[in-house]
Amino acid sequence: MESGEKTMTLKLRAGVSTAETEYGIALLDEDRGEYWNLNPTGAMVLRTLLDGGTSARAAEELVERYAVLADTATRDVEELIGELRSAGLVEQEDPSRLAPTRSKP
């Protein structure tokens, strides 16, 4: 894992939407006509990341809610992020867009 990876934030790629289901979240890639289902733990991780949380925070939530080992939770979060990226569903949020700007007087 690269050193900055734990602090990155993710967003859905344009053309990808989500829908809550009885068993987690469905992701629809409207451009390709494909969809993926995430189970409740995957849905929780995705919500954390899309809400601006880090992968480290998502792993902490897995540990707190599901009593899994921290190493296992971290590996699972990183694996899910990798799969979402490989499928072209998410992209890294541009941190400069989130930073406040100051105007000069």
Secondary structure, DSSP 8 states (H G I E B T S, - for coil): --GGGGG--EEE-TTEEEEEETTEEEEEETTTTEEEEE-HHHHHHHHHHHTT--HHHHHHHHHHHH---HHHHHHHHHHHHHHHHHTT-EEE--HHHHS------
